[in-house]
Amino acid sequence: MTTRFTKNGHQASPSFNVLLTGGRAPVTLDLARMLHRAGHRVYIAESAGRHLCRLSSTVERCFIVPSPRHETENYLFEMEGLVQAWQIDLLIPMCEEVFYIAQGAGRLGDHCRVLVSSLEQLHELHHKYDFIQLAASLGLSVPDTRLINSRQEWMELQAVLEMEGEWVWKPVYSRFAARVRMPISSTTAFNGAGPDQKAYADKMKQHRLQYDPPGDEEISAASPWVAQAYVAGPMLCTYSVAYEGHIVAHTTYESRYRTGSVGASVYFEHVEHEGVYKWVSQFVQATGFSGQIGFDFIETEDGHLYAIECNPRATSGIHLFHHGDELVQALIAPDKLVKEGTVVIPKLGSKAMLMLPMLGSGLQQLLQPGSLRAWMTAWRGTRDVVYLRHDAKPWFEQFAVVLSAWRLARKHKLSLTEALTHDIEWNGEQR
């Protein structure tokens, strides 16, 4: 940490050396730019050779490190060396590296502040069944969720559940809706369904979808799935920064346009939602959580909220703090905001998008009568989170990132989304 001075000689806010992981993620690029504008020095540790932050003018140095997933001990050794060599003041894990950083938090924390909770707590929040059980024990609203530890359990449970309504089936360790199996009637609820889609959805609700269970190699006590009661309604997502059970930054945003029918959001707009904020605040306070955290909610027609998943890491809501000196303060000095009773919230109507996948979402609207106009309204005046006129190289780098992931996907027979997280994801290992 160094001290800066203003032009008239007054002492300015101190300048920090901040190390971010996950340079491939748009949220990492956006935060790097915020930190740079606030006068801090930003360093990136990334296991992929091509990533969005690699050529950003807002980054001091980028370092290639071993895969957190496949070479965990080497990864932590390299991270410890970087923290010491570059006199890092604050380490912020941005993606699923957070679980591996948590494993080494003791040794890393000897040299700098690490924005991470305990591995035990992170696992409970990341595990889709354990999270639901925890939230329910706190008296918070969640949908009925059943744990499935084997192919046989799947088949037995399916025979019972098919008479009780529609269900969503998904692995307890997954991200970006990978391998999620949705009821047919749910797929028209996304991406601005018009009157024709509603009629189709009403018709499809008369049917029950039959799923073949995953193979024995995909479902086990070590890699279970869940069946979760399907809740109809729009999705709301959140991003919060918490400190010792207190929220210091928060946004709620709609999940209106996505990759595919149930994939990751590509358009983000801040909305004020008292019910969501109250739910998150109660959860954070009850668990004493510190760090970055996000939740996915479904809101029914009568306004009832159900939390369906938790992401104990950075989420895309970070894009809504674009001019975010305040978010930087929440990350660097959260104790100060707690003392002041301040919660940083984006301006109402703040919005952002991932332009390339948003264009793909626009193509979907061509097949959905009445929804293209709404998509065009959302598109107009919304900033692309990757492109910045004075820092344009990351925009071109994203094509190399996708190409690299595509090659990896072909090699390992993965989806493109799975390839993007193949070397950093965490599925309950080394607990």
Long-range contacts (C-beta under 8 A, 24 or more apart in sequence): 1-89, 4-39, 12-39, 13-38, 13-39, 15-39, 15-40, 15-41, 16-40, 16-41, 16-89, 16-90, 16-332, 17-41, 17-43, 17-86, 17-87, 17-88, 17-89, 17-90, 18-42, 18-43, 18-88, 18-89, 18-90, 18-91, 18-92, 18-332, 19-43, 19-44, 19-45, 19-82, 19-83, 19-86, 19-88, 19-90, 19-91, 19-92, 19-112, 20-44, 20-45, 20-53, 20-92, 20-94, 21-45, 21-46, 21-91, 21-92, 21-93, 21-94, 21-95, 21-97, 21-98, 21-101, 22-46, 22-93, 22-94, 22-95, 22-97, 22-314, 22-424, 23-48, 23-51, 23-52, 23-53, 23-54, 23-62, 24-48, 24-51, 24-52, 24-53, 24-95, 24-401, 24-420, 25-52, 25-94, 25-95, 25-314, 26-52, 26-316, 26-319, 26-354, 26-385, 26-386, 27-94, 27-314, 27-315, 27-316, 27-318, 27-319, 28-52, 28-53, 28-94, 28-95, 28-314, 29-53, 29-56, 29-385, 29-386, 29-394, 30-318, 30-319, 30-322, 30-385, 31-92, 31-94, 31-314, 31-318, 31-327, 31-331, 32-56, 32-58, 32-59, 33-58, 33-388, 33-391, 34-321, 34-322, 34-323, 34-324, 34-325, 34-327, 34-328, 35-328, 37-323, 37-325, 38-325, 38-328, 40-328, 40-332, 43-82, 43-86, 43-88, 45-78, 45-79, 45-82, 47-75, 47-423, 47-424, 48-401, 48-404, 48-423, 49-404, 50-397, 50-400, 50-401, 50-404, 51-397, 51-401, 52-386, 52-394, 52-397, 52-398, 52-401, 53-394, 54-394, 54-397, 55-393, 55-394, 55-397, 56-391, 56-393, 56-394, 57-390, 57-391, 57-393, 58-391, 61-86, 67-423, 67-424, 68-96, 68-97, 68-100, 68-101, 68-423, 68-424, 68-426, 69-100, 69-422, 69-423, 69-424, 69-425, 69-426, 69-429, 70-423, 72-100, 72-103, 72-429, 72-430, 75-100, 76-100, 76-101, 76-103, 76-104, 76-107, 76-108, 79-104, 79-108, 80-104, 80-107, 80-108, 80-111, 83-108, 83-111, 83-112, 84-111, 88-112, 89-113, 90-114, 90-115, 90-331, 90-332, 91-115, 91-116, 92-292, 92-331, 93-313, 94-292, 94-313, 94-314, 95-313, 95-314, 95-421, 95-424, 96-175, 96-313, 96-421, 96-424, 96-425, 96-426, 97-424, 98-122, 98-291, 98-312, 98-313, 99-123, 99-126, 99-426, 100-426, 103-430, 115-290, 115-291, 115-292, 115-331, 116-291, 117-289, 117-290, 117-291, 117-312, 119-431, 120-431, 121-287, 121-289, 121-312, 122-312, 123-428, 123-431, 125-289, 125-293, 125-310, 125-312, 126-173, 126-310, 126-311, 126-312, 126-426, 127-172, 127-173, 127-428, 128-170, 128-171, 128-172, 128-173, 128-174, 128-226, 128-228, 128-309, 129-172, 129-224, 129-226, 130-172, 131-309, 131-310, 132-226, 132-228, 134-287, 135-283, 135-307, 138-282, 138-283, 138-286, 138-287, 140-279, 140-282, 140-283, 140-307, 141-279, 141-304, 141-305, 141-306, 141-307, 142-306, 142-307, 142-308, 143-228, 143-229, 143-230, 143-231, 143-298, 143-306, 143-308, 144-228, 144-229, 145-226, 145-227, 145-228, 145-229, 146-226, 146-227, 146-228, 147-172, 147-224, 147-225, 147-226, 148-219, 148-224, 148-225, 148-226, 148-227, 149-219, 149-220, 149-221, 149-224, 150-216, 150-219, 150-220, 150-221, 151-213, 151-214, 151-215, 151-216, 151-219, 154-213, 154-214, 154-219, 154-225, 155-213, 157-227, 158-210, 158-211, 158-213, 158-227, 161-227, 162-208, 162-210, 164-229, 165-229, 165-230, 166-205, 166-208, 166-209, 166-229, 166-230, 167-227, 167-228, 167-229, 167-230, 168-227, 168-228, 168-229, 168-230, 169-211, 169-225, 169-226, 169-227, 169-228, 170-225, 170-226, 170-228, 171-218, 171-219, 171-223, 171-224, 171-225, 171-226, 172-223, 172-224, 172-225, 172-226, 172-428, 173-223, 173-425, 173-426, 173-427, 173-428, 175-311, 175-421, 175-425, 176-259, 176-263, 176-264, 176-417, 176-421, 177-260, 177-262, 177-263, 177-264, 178-415, 178-417, 178-418, 180-262, 181-209, 181-211, 182-230, 182-261, 182-262, 183-208, 183-209, 183-230, 184-209, 186-230, 186-232, 186-262, 187-261, 187-262, 189-232, 189-233, 189-234, 190-258, 190-261, 190-262, 191-256, 191-257, 191-258, 191-261, 191-361, 191-364, 191-365, 191-368, 191-371, 192-256, 192-257, 192-365, 192-368, 192-370, 192-371, 192-374, 192-375, 193-368, 193-371, 194-368, 194-369, 194-370, 194-371, 195-369, 195-370, 196-368, 196-369, 196-370, 197-368, 222-428, 223-427, 223-428, 228-308, 231-298, 231-300, 231-306, 231-308, 232-298, 232-300, 232-301, 233-298, 233-299, 233-300, 233-301, 234-298, 234-299, 235-296, 235-297, 235-298, 236-271, 236-273, 236-276, 236-296, 236-297, 236-298, 236-299, 236-305, 237-265, 237-294, 237-295, 237-296, 237-297, 237-315, 237-316, 237-317, 238-276, 238-280, 238-294, 238-295, 238-297, 238-315, 238-317, 239-292, 239-293, 239-294, 239-314, 239-315, 239-316, 239-317, 239-318, 239-320, 240-280, 240-284, 240-292, 240-293, 240-294, 241-291, 241-292, 241-293, 241-327, 241-330, 241-331, 241-334, 241-344, 242-284, 242-289, 242-290, 242-291, 242-292, 242-293, 242-334, 243-290, 243-334, 243-335, 243-337, 243-338, 244-288, 244-290, 244-338, 245-284, 245-285, 245-286, 245-287, 245-288, 245-289, 245-290, 246-284, 246-285, 246-334, 246-338, 247-277, 247-280, 247-281, 247-284, 247-343, 248-330, 248-334, 248-337, 248-338, 248-342, 248-343, 248-344, 249-321, 249-326, 249-327, 249-330, 249-331, 249-337, 249-343, 249-344, 249-345, 250-277, 250-280, 250-343, 250-344, 250-345, 251-317, 251-320, 251-321, 251-345, 251-346, 251-350, 252-276, 252-277, 252-317, 253-316, 253-317, 253-320, 255-296, 256-378, 257-353, 257-358, 257-361, 257-375, 257-378, 258-361, 259-357, 259-360, 259-361, 259-417, 263-417, 264-316, 264-417, 265-316, 266-353, 266-354, 266-357, 266-358, 266-360, 266-361, 267-351, 267-352, 267-353, 267-354, 267-358, 267-361, 267-378, 267-382, 268-316, 268-317, 268-319, 268-320, 268-351, 268-352, 268-353, 269-320, 269-349, 269-350, 269-351, 269-378, 270-317, 270-320, 270-345, 270-346, 270-347, 270-348, 270-349, 270-350, 270-351, 271-348, 272-348, 275-299, 275-303, 275-305, 276-305, 279-305, 279-307, 283-307, 290-334, 319-352, 319-385, 320-346, 320-350, 320-351, 320-352, 321-346, 321-350, 322-350, 322-352, 322-383, 322-385, 351-378, 351-382, 351-383, 352-382, 352-383, 352-384, 352-385, 353-378, 353-379, 353-382, 353-383, 353-384, 353-385, 354-384, 354-385, 354-386, 355-384, 355-386, 355-387, 356-398
